[in-house]
Amino acid sequence: VVSTKEKTCPTCTACGKMVDGDSVVMKGEEEKIYHTQCVTCNKCEESIEGKFFMQDGNLVCPKCQEKEFEGRTCFICEKDFAEECCLVSKGKNYHQSCIKCSVCGEGLLG
């Protein structure tokens, strides 16, 4: 018999267990819900509090993000990725804020 709680509570994206207490909701293309303790870096497995990055759909802490892109620069502005998200396309790295429509100049979300 499935309880009402099991029917109404979402499951954690990371562990797959029911979320009925403290949680973190991440909104994007699809909403993802995590137990607070399940918000961990995919690289170093440390807990993430505050700012984080997404790499290939995985959560990454700022320290690992910095290591990953250390020495790399944006193909457009040629600045490093110290505090901003990096997008990679066809082997080239870009700041999200540097990618703009070539027709209207509006920023592209990606």
CYANA upper distance limits for C-alpha pairs under 8 A (distance plus 0.5 A):
  2 VAL  CA      6 GLU  CA      6.81
  2 VAL  CA      7 LYS  CA      7.51
  3 SER  CA      7 LYS  CA      6.94
  4 THR  CA      8 THR  CA      6.70
  5 LYS  CA      9 CYS  CA      6.24
  6 GLU  CA     10 PRO  CA      8.49
  6 GLU  CA     18 MET  CA      7.59
  9 CYS  CA     18 MET  CA      6.65
  9 CYS  CA     19 VAL  CA      6.48
  9 CYS  CA     20 ASP  CA      6.58
 10 PRO  CA     18 MET  CA      6.37
 10 PRO  CA     19 VAL  CA      6.16
 10 PRO  CA     20 ASP  CA      8.26
 10 PRO  CA     33 ILE  CA      7.89
 11 THR  CA     16 GLY  CA      5.86
 11 THR  CA     17 LYS  CA      5.73
 11 THR  CA     18 MET  CA      4.84
 11 THR  CA     19 VAL  CA      5.90
 11 THR  CA     33 ILE  CA      7.56
 11 THR  CA     34 TYR  CA      8.26
 12 CYS  CA     16 GLY  CA      5.29
 12 CYS  CA     17 LYS  CA      6.00
 12 CYS  CA     18 MET  CA      6.71
 12 CYS  CA     19 VAL  CA      6.42
 12 CYS  CA     32 LYS  CA      8.21
 12 CYS  CA     33 ILE  CA      5.88
 12 CYS  CA     34 TYR  CA      5.07
 12 CYS  CA     35 HIS  CA      6.56
 13 THR  CA     32 LYS  CA      6.59
 13 THR  CA     33 ILE  CA      6.28
 13 THR  CA     34 TYR  CA      6.14
 14 ALA  CA     34 TYR  CA      6.90
 14 ALA  CA     38 CYS  CA      6.70
 14 ALA  CA     39 VAL  CA      8.31
 15 CYS  CA     38 CYS  CA      7.70
 19 VAL  CA     23 SER  CA      7.46
 19 VAL  CA     33 ILE  CA      8.42
 19 VAL  CA     34 TYR  CA      7.87
 19 VAL  CA     35 HIS  CA      6.74
 21 GLY  CA     35 HIS  CA      8.11
 22 ASP  CA     35 HIS  CA      6.79
 22 ASP  CA     36 THR  CA      6.49
 23 SER  CA     33 ILE  CA      7.25
 23 SER  CA     34 TYR  CA      6.01
 23 SER  CA     35 HIS  CA      5.00
 23 SER  CA     36 THR  CA      5.37
 24 VAL  CA     33 ILE  CA      6.25
 24 VAL  CA     34 TYR  CA      5.71
 24 VAL  CA     35 HIS  CA      6.83
 24 VAL  CA     36 THR  CA      6.32
 24 VAL  CA     39 VAL  CA      8.34
 25 VAL  CA     31 GLU  CA      7.40
 25 VAL  CA     32 LYS  CA      6.27
 25 VAL  CA     33 ILE  CA      5.05
 25 VAL  CA     34 TYR  CA      7.00
 26 MET  CA     31 GLU  CA      6.23
 26 MET  CA     32 LYS  CA      5.60
 26 MET  CA     33 ILE  CA      6.81
 27 LYS  CA     31 GLU  CA      5.03
 27 LYS  CA     32 LYS  CA      6.91
 34 TYR  CA     38 CYS  CA      6.45
 34 TYR  CA     39 VAL  CA      6.90
 35 HIS  CA     39 VAL  CA      7.40
 37 GLN  CA     47 SER  CA      7.55
 38 CYS  CA     47 SER  CA      8.14
 39 VAL  CA     47 SER  CA      6.53
 39 VAL  CA     48 ILE  CA      6.23
 39 VAL  CA     49 GLU  CA      8.39
 39 VAL  CA     59 LEU  CA      8.08
 40 THR  CA     45 GLU  CA      5.86
 40 THR  CA     46 GLU  CA      5.87
 40 THR  CA     47 SER  CA      4.81
 40 THR  CA     48 ILE  CA      5.67
 40 THR  CA     59 LEU  CA      7.32
 40 THR  CA     60 VAL  CA      8.03
 40 THR  CA     61 CYS  CA      8.25
 41 CYS  CA     45 GLU  CA      5.12
 41 CYS  CA     46 GLU  CA      5.98
 41 CYS  CA     47 SER  CA      6.91
 41 CYS  CA     48 ILE  CA      6.83
 41 CYS  CA     58 ASN  CA      8.38
 41 CYS  CA     59 LEU  CA      5.88
 41 CYS  CA     60 VAL  CA      5.01
 41 CYS  CA     61 CYS  CA      5.83
 42 ASN  CA     58 ASN  CA      6.60
 42 ASN  CA     59 LEU  CA      6.18
 42 ASN  CA     60 VAL  CA      6.15
 43 LYS  CA     60 VAL  CA      7.07
 43 LYS  CA     64 CYS  CA      7.34
 44 CYS  CA     64 CYS  CA      7.83
 46 GLU  CA     61 CYS  CA      8.43
 48 ILE  CA     52 PHE  CA      7.45
 48 ILE  CA     61 CYS  CA      6.53
 51 LYS  CA     61 CYS  CA      7.87
 51 LYS  CA     62 PRO  CA      7.44
 52 PHE  CA     59 LEU  CA      7.16
 52 PHE  CA     60 VAL  CA      6.32
 52 PHE  CA     61 CYS  CA      5.51
 52 PHE  CA     62 PRO  CA      6.35
 53 PHE  CA     59 LEU  CA      6.36
 53 PHE  CA     60 VAL  CA      5.55
 53 PHE  CA     61 CYS  CA      6.81
 53 PHE  CA     62 PRO  CA      7.37
 53 PHE  CA     65 GLN  CA      7.54
 53 PHE  CA     85 CYS  CA      7.49
 54 MET  CA     58 ASN  CA      5.79
 54 MET  CA     59 LEU  CA      5.39
 54 MET  CA     60 VAL  CA      6.37
 55 GLN  CA     59 LEU  CA      7.09
 55 GLN  CA     60 VAL  CA      7.24
 60 VAL  CA     64 CYS  CA      6.92
 60 VAL  CA     65 GLN  CA      6.82
 61 CYS  CA     65 GLN  CA      6.67
 62 PRO  CA     66 GLU  CA      6.54
 63 LYS  CA     67 LYS  CA      6.86
 64 CYS  CA     68 GLU  CA      6.54
 65 GLN  CA     69 PHE  CA      6.88
 66 GLU  CA     70 GLU  CA      6.20
 66 GLU  CA     81 PHE  CA      7.91
 66 GLU  CA     82 ALA  CA      6.84
 69 PHE  CA     80 ASP  CA      8.49
 69 PHE  CA     81 PHE  CA      7.07
 70 GLU  CA     80 ASP  CA      8.17
 70 GLU  CA     81 PHE  CA      8.08
 71 GLY  CA     80 ASP  CA      7.53
 72 ARG  CA     80 ASP  CA      6.53
 72 ARG  CA     81 PHE  CA      7.75
 72 ARG  CA     93 ASN  CA      8.01
 73 THR  CA     77 CYS  CA      8.44
 73 THR  CA     78 GLU  CA      5.57
 73 THR  CA     79 LYS  CA      5.62
 73 THR  CA     80 ASP  CA      4.89
 73 THR  CA     81 PHE  CA      7.10
 73 THR  CA     93 ASN  CA      7.25
 73 THR  CA     94 TYR  CA      8.16
 74 CYS  CA     78 GLU  CA      5.11
 74 CYS  CA     79 LYS  CA      6.05
 74 CYS  CA     80 ASP  CA      6.79
 74 CYS  CA     81 PHE  CA      7.88
 74 CYS  CA     86 CYS  CA      8.49
 74 CYS  CA     92 LYS  CA      8.23
 74 CYS  CA     93 ASN  CA      5.69
 74 CYS  CA     94 TYR  CA      5.03
 74 CYS  CA     95 HIS  CA      6.49
 75 PHE  CA     92 LYS  CA      6.73
 75 PHE  CA     93 ASN  CA      6.25
 75 PHE  CA     94 TYR  CA      6.23
 76 ILE  CA     94 TYR  CA      7.22
 76 ILE  CA     98 CYS  CA      7.14
 77 CYS  CA     98 CYS  CA      7.73
 81 PHE  CA     85 CYS  CA      7.32
 81 PHE  CA     86 CYS  CA      7.06
 81 PHE  CA     95 HIS  CA      7.65
 84 GLU  CA     95 HIS  CA      7.06
 84 GLU  CA     96 GLN  CA      8.13
 85 CYS  CA     95 HIS  CA      6.49
 85 CYS  CA     96 GLN  CA      6.65
 86 CYS  CA     93 ASN  CA      6.83
 86 CYS  CA     94 TYR  CA      6.02
 86 CYS  CA     95 HIS  CA      5.44
 86 CYS  CA     96 GLN  CA      6.75
 87 LEU  CA     93 ASN  CA      6.20
 87 LEU  CA     94 TYR  CA      5.58
 87 LEU  CA     95 HIS  CA      6.70
 87 LEU  CA     96 GLN  CA      6.72
 87 LEU  CA    110 GLY  CA      8.36
 88 VAL  CA     92 LYS  CA      6.01
 88 VAL  CA     93 ASN  CA      5.07
 88 VAL  CA     94 TYR  CA      6.73
 89 SER  CA     93 ASN  CA      7.11
 89 SER  CA     94 TYR  CA      8.40
 94 TYR  CA     98 CYS  CA      7.05
 94 TYR  CA     99 ILE  CA      7.46
 95 HIS  CA     99 ILE  CA      7.40
 96 GLN  CA    108 LEU  CA      8.13
 96 GLN  CA    109 LEU  CA      7.73
 96 GLN  CA    110 GLY  CA      7.99
 97 SER  CA    107 GLY  CA      6.98
 97 SER  CA    108 LEU  CA      8.38
 98 CYS  CA    107 GLY  CA      7.88
 99 ILE  CA    107 GLY  CA      6.45
 99 ILE  CA    108 LEU  CA      6.35
100 LYS  CA    105 GLY  CA      5.81
100 LYS  CA    106 GLU  CA      5.84
100 LYS  CA    107 GLY  CA      4.76
100 LYS  CA    108 LEU  CA      5.81
101 CYS  CA    105 GLY  CA      5.25
101 CYS  CA    106 GLU  CA      5.93
101 CYS  CA    107 GLY  CA      6.85
101 CYS  CA    108 LEU  CA      6.98
